[in-house]
Amino acid sequence: MSKTKYKYNPDTLSYDEVEVTWGTRLKKLSFHLISGVVFSVLLILLSYSTIKRWGRVEAERDLEVMRLELEEKKKQIAFNEEVMKDIEKRDNEIY
C-alpha cells in the first residue's frame, strides 16, 4: 500500500496530489548517500590525525620508558663489574 503525498496549493487554497516518481526517489537516495559519504570522509580525516597523534605520544612514552630501563641496566652492569673486580682482587690476594 503506497502512501499518497499531498502539497498545498496557495492559488487554489487546496491540496494537490503529488506523484512520487522514481526520479525523485533516486534524487533523495543520492542526496542521502552523498551527504553520508562526505560526512564519513570528514570524520575519518579528522580522527586519523588524532589517532596518529595518540600513537606518536604512546610511542614516545614507550621510548622514554625503555631509555630509563636501559640506564638502569647499565648501572646494574657497572655495579656487577665492580663486584667482579673486587672478587677477582680478593681471589688473587688469597693465593
N, C-alpha and C positions, 0 to 999 in steps of 0.2 A: 504494500500500500504506500504510494508515494505521497509526500506532503505537497500541498498546494501553497504556493507563495503569492502574497499579495503586496502591492505597493500603492501608497496613497497618491492620488492624482489631485493636486490642488485646483486644477482648472474645472474639473467636473465635480469636485468635492465628494469623490467616491474612491473606492479601492478597485484597482485593476489587477487582474490575474497576471502573474509573471511566469513565463515558461523558463525552467531551468534547463539549459541545453548542455550538451557535452562540452562545448567550448567554455562556458562559464565555470563548469566544474573543473575543467583542465586548468583554467586560469587560477582558480582558488587553490587547487592542489599544487601548482607550480609556485605560487606565492608562498605557501607554507613550506615547501621543500627548500626553496632558495633562502628564505629567512632562517630556516633551521641550519642549513649548511653554513651560511655566513656567521651565524651566532656560534656554531661549533668551532669554526676556524679561528674566530677571535678568542674564544675561550681556550683553545689549545695553544695558541701563540702566547697568550698571557701566562698560562700555567706552565708552559715549557721553560720560560726564563726563570720562574720562581722555583720550579723543581730542580733545574740545573744549578741555581744558586745554593739551594739547600744541600745538594750533593757535594758542591765545592766546599761548603762550610764543614760538612761532615768529614770530607777527605782531609781538609786542613787540620781538623781536630784529631783525627786518627794519626796523621803525620806527627803532630806535636807529642802525642802520647808515645809513639814509637821512638821519637828522639829522646824523650825522658827515660824510657826503658833502656835505650842504648847507652846513655850516660851512666845509668845505674849499673849496667853490666860491665862497662869499662872500669868503674870504680871497684866493682867486685873483683874483676880480673887483676887490677893493680894491687888490691889488698891480698889476693891469693898469691901473687908473685912475691910480695914482701914476706909472707908467711913461708913460702917455699925457700926463699933465700935464707931466712932465719933458721929454718930446719936444716938446710944444707950446711950452713956455718956451724951449727951445733954438732952435726954429724961429723964434720971434718975435725972439729976440736976433740971429739971423743977418741978418735983413732989417731 
